[in-house]
């Protein structure tokens, strides 16, 4: 059977929050180790960014990791993972399962 037939289209979002002192930090977003975004905060310190990940995914459990790079930060978090489209369910703020 063709594996592409078994893949589902899923859209997942996660909110990235960061507080810093001087220069805005950079971060990367990964899903199961594959990089989806490489970004720099360019907005106000009180603003969060919502990352949108579009996947063609086989059934299974997926983990979203957001890594802050380089510059010192006061607070950094990624939370509020949401399934926006597709046959998937949220397991935690960093994990989801595709059916």
C-alpha positions as CSV (number, residue, x, y, z in Angstrom):
1,X,0.0,0.0,0.0
2,X,1.2,3.5,-0.8
3,X,2.3,5.3,2.4
4,X,1.2,8.7,1.0
5,X,-2.4,7.5,0.9
6,X,-2.3,6.9,4.6
7,X,-1.1,10.4,5.4
8,X,-3.5,13.0,6.7
9,X,-3.4,16.8,6.3
10,X,-3.2,18.4,9.8
11,X,-2.9,22.0,10.9
12,X,-1.5,22.6,14.4
13,X,-0.8,25.8,16.2
14,X,1.2,26.7,19.3
15,X,1.6,30.0,21.1
16,X,5.2,31.2,21.7
17,X,5.8,33.7,24.5
18,X,9.1,35.4,25.3
19,X,10.3,38.2,27.6
20,X,13.8,39.6,27.1
21,X,15.9,42.5,28.3
22,X,17.9,43.9,25.3
23,X,17.9,42.2,21.9
24,X,15.0,40.1,20.7
25,X,15.8,36.4,20.7
26,X,15.6,33.8,18.0
27,X,13.8,30.5,18.2
28,X,13.2,27.3,16.2
29,X,10.1,25.1,16.0
30,X,10.5,21.3,15.5
31,X,8.0,18.6,15.0
32,X,9.4,15.1,15.9
33,X,12.9,16.6,15.3
34,X,12.1,18.1,11.9
35,X,12.6,21.9,11.8
36,X,9.4,23.8,10.8
37,X,10.5,27.4,11.6
38,X,13.5,29.6,12.4
39,X,12.3,32.9,13.7
40,X,13.4,36.1,15.4
41,X,11.0,38.0,17.7
42,X,10.5,41.4,16.1
43,X,7.4,42.5,18.0
44,X,6.7,44.0,21.4
45,X,7.9,42.0,24.4
46,X,4.3,41.6,25.6
47,X,3.2,40.0,22.4
48,X,3.1,36.2,21.7
49,X,3.5,34.6,18.3
50,X,1.3,31.9,17.1
51,X,3.2,29.3,15.0
52,X,1.2,27.4,12.4
53,X,2.4,24.0,11.3
54,X,0.9,22.3,8.3
55,X,1.7,18.6,8.1
56,X,1.1,15.6,5.8
57,X,1.4,13.1,8.6
58,X,0.9,9.3,9.1
59,X,-1.0,8.1,12.1
60,X,1.0,8.4,15.3
61,X,2.1,10.7,18.1
62,X,4.0,13.9,17.3
63,X,5.9,16.2,19.7
64,X,6.4,19.9,19.1
65,X,9.6,21.4,20.5
66,X,10.3,25.1,20.5
67,X,13.9,26.0,21.3
68,X,15.1,29.5,22.3
69,X,18.5,30.3,20.7
70,X,21.4,32.4,21.9
71,X,20.4,35.7,23.5
72,X,19.5,35.7,27.3
73,X,15.8,35.8,28.0
74,X,13.8,36.3,31.2
75,X,11.0,33.9,30.3
76,X,10.3,31.6,27.3
77,X,7.4,29.2,26.8
78,X,5.4,27.4,24.1
79,X,1.9,26.4,25.1
80,X,-1.7,26.2,24.0
81,X,-1.2,23.7,21.3
82,X,-4.4,23.5,19.2
83,X,-5.5,21.2,16.3
84,X,-7.0,23.6,13.8
85,X,-7.7,21.1,11.0
86,X,-7.5,17.4,10.4
87,X,-8.0,14.1,12.2
88,X,-5.9,14.6,15.2
89,X,-6.3,15.2,18.9
90,X,-4.3,17.1,21.4
91,X,-2.5,15.0,24.1
92,X,-0.7,17.9,25.9
93,X,0.7,21.4,25.3
94,X,3.5,19.8,23.2
95,X,2.0,16.5,21.9
96,X,-0.7,15.5,19.5
97,X,-1.9,12.3,17.9
98,X,-2.8,11.9,14.2
99,X,-5.6,9.3,13.6
